[in-house]
Amino acid sequence: MSARCFNYHGLMNPLFSVFSALCLAVPAVLAQTTPTVPAEPAAARPNAPAASVARPPAASSLDGELFYQVLIGEITLRNGDAPAGFALILDAARKTGDAKLYQRATDIALQSRSGDAALQAARAWRQAQPASREANRYVLQILVALNRLTETVEHLKADVQLAAPAERTQAIINLPRFFARVGDKKLATELFEQALAAELKTSTPESTAAWAAVGRMRLAAGDMPGALNAAERGQAISPQAEAPALLALELMDPKMPRAEALVQSYLNINAAAQPEIRMAYARALLDTQRYAEASTQLQMVTRDKPDYPESWLVLGSLQLQDNQLAAAQASLLRYLELAGQGEAQAGRGPSQAYLALAQVAEKRKDYAAAELWLNKIPDSQELVQAQTRRASLLAKRGKLSEARQLLQQLPERNAEEARIKLMAEVNLLREQKEYRSAYDLLAQAVARYPNEPELVYDQAMLAEKLELLPETERLLRQVIQRKPDYHHAYNALGYSLAERNIRLPEAKQLILKALEYAPQDPFIQDSLGWVEFRMGNKAEALKILEAAYRAKPDSEIAAHLGEVLWSMGQRDRALAIWKEGALLNPDNETLLGTLKRLRVRL
């Protein structure tokens, strides 16, 4: 429908008053409107708004007749006739070649959920302005939203070609975002690789970016080996490039060691790499319980960029876990100092630091200082953790009933809050060695949340503390049956059998199964070393336990390593290891039990 066959005179009388008002306002609106391309067209969003009146775009080439046509199109649209309004605006765009009118017509169709009309307008815009990256992106996004993936190849190529030379690498890296909501990820990946075929054949920065982008598409399609191969090829071209390393970080998994090798290679070459990348690597190491290596990375961040707050917070938390109380306090105070100077003061970070500082004070038995740190936490933040620490302080002062009451008074507005509240009380009782009460309370939690194998695992650990060993085994096998990849259950059952010196071949197989899921876990390695010792393989046990202790200096590992050394006649070294373990945690039950059984005094 064109403006030329539109009966203007028929509209004049009923719309005269509207026109009179708009004639005064529209020129100013036209001059001020500067719309931009959205990150994603409305057609791609499931809850896109219905057609609405929007200000007409700037159009300096409009003569009086076309100005009037645009005005009538907007009025028609406001009156609920989106197709007619769309036709008028698109016709005006074609007559003027104005980009903003093309964009307006496309947006009208998108808001009306008319994908085909939107594609018609966007393609007309693209044809009229073939050098417009903006027009090309509209076509590309609409094709993706309409699931017409096979038609996207030329527009993917064009997006790269139309980008300014200095922006081309980033343009390639951003391309996978267009396909974030595509259902057929495999087809999208194949087409994506076709589009970037030219870049993939070169050895330029654009080629590195192309391989990283292809890797992300393969990752989204579930092709992990293919994604890793793409990251490796990208890094081989530009070892200093960031994009392949970021992809490798997402691929890091004990079963894919080559991904970590890529990350390490990047960090070795780029000593002053962005702290976010090294922090992400440190977090990945923490996830696999490689604490010593994570600490090394965090210390490098704090050394190279001492004003980066997050590194101090994570390092302080890790130092607290290792009972390095003075170092932990210094790191946490440094974090709070930096957090007070910038954006880091927002969010949960400061509350986490206050909680950790309260734990430092509590470990030093300075309960008054711990309470002071807890009082700095706003009531609305970290309430459960703050009250849990307060309850711990009360319990250590002999006020267990008051401590439990404090936790029981926590709000319980939904099922998740109820679960957290209940588990806080269980952990308090376990911390105070009230194992029977904790076991009974946890039994209630298991009954209330029967589909959570982690709760059954916790119940099994408490059953072991109560020496209900058949019940321990029954519960752990139940966890394994419900969640076959829960490696903690395999390890716990294998260690329990080894500790009792029964069914040792079965114990070893269970622990080896746990190691398949977490090969770097020093505590599972400790279990393996212990079962080897029980089986009489002292040399192998020593080798495994020494590696575990290097990876994670811990009092329980120290207890086992010391006993192996003691049995081999290396008593001075055993005593030294036990003393180290006592410094790490003088209250560790395994260490104390070992020393008592062997009648050793440190």
N, C-alpha and C positions, 0 to 999 in steps of 0.2 A: 504494500500500500504506500503510494507516494504522496507527498504534500500537494502535488499539482492536481490530483483528483480528489482532494479533500474539500468539502464544502465549507469554506471559511465563513461565508456570509451567514450560513445557517447557524453557526455557532455564536455569532457576534452578540445577538440579543441575550440569550441565557447566560453567556459567559462574560458579558461586558464588565460587570462589576469586579469579577475575579481578575480579568485582564488589566483593568485599570490599576488595581493594587500591585499586581505582579510587574507591570511595566516599570514601576518605580524601583522595585527591588532587584529585578533580574540583572540589570547591567552591573550592579555592584557585586552580586553573587558570581557572575561570570568572571569578573576580574579577580576575585579572591579564590576561586576553586582551584586547587592544585592536587588532584587525587594521585595516589601512587598505586603500583601493582601490589595486590595482596600476596602474602606468602603462599596462600592456597585459595583458589576460587571458591565461591560459596557453593558451587555444585558439588565440590568434594567434601563438604561438611554435611553430616546427616541432619543437623538441625538449623540449616540455613534459613534466615528470615524470609518471609513472604515479600512480594514486591512492595516497595515503599517509595514515597516521594523523596527524591534526592535533589540537591541543587544541580542545575545543569552545568556542564563543564565550561571552562574558558574556551572561547572560540573567536579569535580575533578576526578570522576571515568571514564571519557571518555578515551578510547584508541584511537589509530590513526584512525581506521575505523569509530568508532562512532563519533569522532570529525568531520571527513569528512562528515558524514551523517547529523549532525546538521548544518554544514556549507552549505551543499547543500539545506537543508530544508529552511534555511534563504534566500538563493539566489532564490530558487523557489518562496518563498513568495514575495520577492521583485519584481519578474517578473510577479506578478499578479495571480499566481496559489495558492490561499490560501488553498484549500483542500489538494493539494499535500504537501505543506509545513507543514500543520498541521499533516498529516499522518506521515511524516518523524520525526518530533519533538516528537510526541506521542510515536512512536515506540522506539525512543532513550530513552525516559523516562521509558518505560516499561523494557527495557534491563538493565538500570542502577539503576532504583528505585530512581532516583534523584528528589527531591521535586521541584527544580527550573525548571527543564525541564517539569515536569507535569504542573507547573504553567504557563510556557511559552506556552505550547500547549493549555491550557484552555484559556489563554488570546487571542491567535490567533483566536480561534473559536468565542470568544465573540466579538472581533473587527470586525470579518466577519459577525456578526449578525446571527451566526449559533448556536442557543440555544441547539439543540439536541447534536451537536458535542461537545459543551462546557460541557454539562452534562456528556457525555461519558468520556471525559478526566478527569473531576473532580472526577467522581466516580472511575475511574481507580486509580487515585491518592489516594483517600480515602481507596480503597481496599489494595493498596500497603503499605500505611502508616496509619493504623487504629488509631494510637495514635496521629495523626496530627490534631490539632484543626483548623489549617489553611486550610487543605484540606476539612474538614467537613464544614467549613464556606462557602467555595466556592460552595459546593454542595447545601447547604441550600439557599444561595442567588440566585443561578441559578434556583432552583425549584420554589422559590417565583416569580422570574421574568417570568418564564414560566407558572405561575398560576397553578402549580401542588401542591396545598396546602396540600392535604391529604398525600403527601409523606414527609412532613416536620417534622412530629412529632418526629421520631427517631433522626433526626439531631438536633432538638431543645434540646432534652435530652442530646445528645452527647456533644453539645457545653458547657453545664453546667458541665458534668462529666469530660470533658477534661481540663477544666480550673484549674489552680493551686488553692489549697484550700483557699489561702488568697485572690484570685481574684473571687471566685465563686459568692459571693453576688453581686458584680458589674456586673458580666457576666449575671446574671438573670435580673437585672434592665435594662440592655442594650438590651435584646432580642426583645422588641416590635419594635425597630428600623427596624428590618428586614421586618416588615409588613407595613411600612409607606405608601407605594404606592399600597397596595392591594385593589382591588375593593370590594370584598366580605368580609367586616370587621367582619360580624357576624360569618361566617364559620371560619375565621382566629382565632377569639377569642375562639371558641369551641375547635379547634385543639390545640391552645396554652395552654388551661387549661388541656387538656389531657396530653400534654407533661410535664407539671409541677405538675401533680397529686401527685407524691411522696413528693415533697417539700411542697405542700399545706397541707399535713396531719401532718406535724411535728410542733414543737414549737421552731424553731431555727432561727438565723439571715437569713438563706436562705429562710425560710418560709415567714418571713416578706417581704423580697425582692420579693418573688414569688407573694404574694398577691398584692403588689404595682404594679408589672408588669402586672398582670391580670387586675387590676383596670385600667391601662392605655389602655389596649386592649379594655376593655368594654367602656371606655370613647370614644375611636376612633370609636367604633361601635354605638355610640349614646345611650348607656345604662347607663344613669347617676345614677339611683338608684343602679344598680349593681356595678358601679365604686365606689360609696360611701361605699357600703357594703364591698368591697374589702379593701378599705383604713382603715375602722374601724377594720376589722379582722387583718390586718397587724399591726396596732398600738396596738391592744390588746395583741399581742405577744411580741412586742418590743416598749414600749411607747417612748423610747428615739430615735427611728430610724427616719431618715430624710425622707426616700422615701414616706411613707404614708402621711406625712405632706405636702410634695410638691404636691402630687396628690390631697389632700384635698384643697389646695390653688387654683388649677385649677377648682375645683368643687364649689367653694364658690359662693353662690347665695342666695338672700333673701328667696327664696322658698325652700332652702336646708340648714337650720340652722345647721344641724348636721355636715356639712363639716367645718364650722367655728369652731365648738366646738373641732374638731380634731386638727385644727391649734393652737387654744388657749392651748389645753392640751399639745401639743408638746412644745410650747414656754414657758409654765409654768414649765415644767420639765427641759428643756434645757435653763437655764437663759442666758448662753453664746452662744446661737445658732448662726449659720452663719448670719451675718448682711443682706445678700441677702434675706434670708427667712423672717426676720422681716420687711425688706423694702417692699417685695412683699405683705405681709399682710397689711402694712400701705397703699400701693397703692390701694389694694382692698377696704379698708375702705374709702379712698378718693373717689373711683368710686361710692360708695353708699352714699356719702356726710356725712359720719360719721367723721367729722373733729376733734372733741375732742379726740376720740379714736385713730385716725391716729396720731395726735400730740403726744399722750402718747407713742405710739410705736416708733416714730421717736426720741423722747427724750431719750428713752431707748437705741437706737442704738448709738446716739451721746455720751451717758454716758459710755456705755460698750466698744465702739470702736470709740473713738473720732477722729481717723485719717481716718475714712471712709467718703470720700468726699460727695457722693451722698446724704447721710442722711442730711447733713447740707443744701444742695441746696433745697431739698424738704421741710425741716422744715422751712427754711427761706421764701419760697414761701407761705407756709401755714400761717406763722406769718404775712406776708404782707397782705394776704387776710383778716386776723382778725384785721388788723390795729394795730398790735403790732410792731410799726415801729422801735423802738430801738432794740428789740430782732431780728427782721427780718434783720436789717442791720448787726448786729453782726454775725448771722448765715451765711449770704451770704458772708461776708468778710472772715469768717473762711473757707468756701468752696473754695473761690478763692485762699486762702493761700495754702490749701491742693492740689488744682488742679494744682498749679504751680510747685508742687514737684513730680508729677508722671503722669500716663497715663490719669488721669481725665481731663488734660488740653486739650485733643483732643475732637472733637465733638462739640455738641451744648451747653454743660453745661456752660462754661464761658460766652457765649453770653446771655444765659438765666439769669445768675446771674447779668450781667451788666444791662440788661433790668429791672430786679426786683429792683436793687439799684436805677435806674433812677426813678422808680415809687415811691420808698420810699422818695426820694428827692422831687419829684413832689407833693406828699401828704403833705410834709412839706412846700410847696410853695417856695422851694429853687430851682428855675428853672435853675440857673447857674450850680449848682451841678448836676442836672439831665442831662443837656446837656453834661457835662464832662463825665459822665458815658456812655452816648450814643455814644460819640466819641471813646470809647474804643472798640466798636463792629466792627469787620472787615467788610468792605463793602460787601463782598460776603456772609456773614452770617446774618440771621435774619433781612434782609433788610426791609421787610414789617413791622415787629414789631418795629424796630428802628425808621422808618419814621413815624409810627403811634404815637409813643410817642413824637417825635419831633413836629408832627402836633398838638398834645394835648397841648404841651407847648406854641406853637404859639397862639392857640385859647384862652388859658387862659390869654394871654397878649393882647387879643382883636384883634388878627390878623386871624380871621376865614377864610377869603378868601385866604390868603396866605397858611394857613394850608390845606385847601381843594386842593389847587393847588399842594402842595407838594405830597399829596396822588395820585392825578390824574397823576402825572409824573412818578409814579412807573411803572416798565416794565409789559407788558401784553403779554407774549409769548405763553400762552395757555389758555384754558377755565378756568382751576383752578386758575391760577394767576389773571385772569380777575375777577373772583368771589371774591377772597380774597381782591383784591384792592377795589372793589365796596363796600364790607361789611365794610372795614376799614373806608371808608368815611361815611357810614351810622352810624357806631358806634361813630364816631367823632361828628356828628350832634346830635345824641341822648345824648351824654355826655354834649354837650353845650345847651341842652334843645331846640334845633331847631327841634321840633318834626314834624312840617309840611314838612320841607325840607327833613328830614330823611324818612318820610312816602312816599313822592313822589319818592324819589330815590329808596327806597325799592320796590315800585310798579314796577319800571323798572326791578329790579333784579328778581322779581317773574315772570314777563313776559318773561324774558330772560332764566330763569331756572325754568320752570313750574313743574318739577318733584321733587322739593325739599320742602317738607312740613315744614322744619325748617324755611325757609324764610317766608312762609305764617304765621307761628307762630309769628315771629318777627314783621311782618306787623300788626298782630292783637294786639300785645302789644303797638305798636305806635298808632294804632287807639284808644285804650283805653286812652292813654295820651291825645289825641285830643278830648276825650269824644264822639267819634263816636261809641257809645255802641252797637247799632244794627249791625254795621259793625264788631265790635270786635267779637260778638257772631257768626256771619256768618262765619268769617274766622277761628275761633277756631273749629267750627263744621266741616269745610272743612278739617282741619288738622286731626281730629279724623277719618273722613271717609277715608282719604287717608292712614293714618298710625295709625291703632287702638291701637298699643302698645305705642304710644307717650304720656307718662303719664303727661308731662308738660302741654299739651293742656287740659286734664281733670281738672287738678288742677287750671289752669288759669281761665277756664270757671266757675268752681265751686266757686272760690274765687271772681270772678267778680260779680256773682249773690249774694253772701253773702255780699259783700261790698255795693251793692245797696239795700240790705235787701229785695230781691224779690225771689220768687220760692225757698225758703230755703230747702225744702225736696229734690228737684232736685239738688240743689247745694251740699248738703251733699253726695248724691249718686255719683256725679261726683268726689268729692274729695276722697271718699272711693275707687272708681275705680282707681284713681291715686295711692293710697296707696297699692293697690294690686301689682303694678309694682315696687314700691319703698317704702316699709314699714318703712324704717329707715330714710327717708328724713325729716329733721327737718322743712323745709319750707312747705311741704305738711301737716305735723302735725300741723303747725301753722294755715294753712287754715282750717283744721278740727276744731281746737280749736275756731277759729273765727266764723265759721258757728254755732257751738254749742252755743256760746255766743249770736249770733243773734237770735237763736231759744229759748233763755231764759234759757238754761241749764248752769248756771254760774259755778256751782261746777265742772261739767265735763269739761267745757272750761278751768277752772283754772288748773285742773290736766293735761290736754293735753298741754297747753301752757307752764307750768312750765317744763315739760319734754322736750319740744322742745327747750326752752331757755337754759336748762342745756346742751343739746346736741350741740347747736350752739348759743352761745351768739351773737345776731344780733340786730341791732337797730329796724328793722321792727317787729321782734318777741317781742322785748321789748315794742314797742308801743302798741301792742295788749294785752300783758300780763298786762301792766300797766293800761290799760283801764278797764280790767276785775277786777283788784284789786280795782281800783277807784270806780267802780260801786258797789262793795261789802263793801265799807266803809273802806277798808284798805289803806288809803290815804298816810300814811308815806311810806309804802312799795311800793306803786305805784310810788311815787316820786323818791324813791331810784332806782327802775328799769329804769325809764325814764332817770335819770341822767346817769346811766350806758350806756343806749342806745345812749345818746348824746355824750358820750365819744367815743363810737365805731364809730359813724358816725353822726356828728352834722348836716349834710345836708340831712339826710334821709327824703324824702317827706312824708312818712306815719307818722313818728314820729312828724315832724313839724306840719302836718295837725291835728293830734290827740290833740296835746297841744293847738293849736289855737282853735279848736272846743270846747274843754273843758275849755278854758280860764285859762290855767295853765302856770305859769312862773316858770322855774327851777332856 
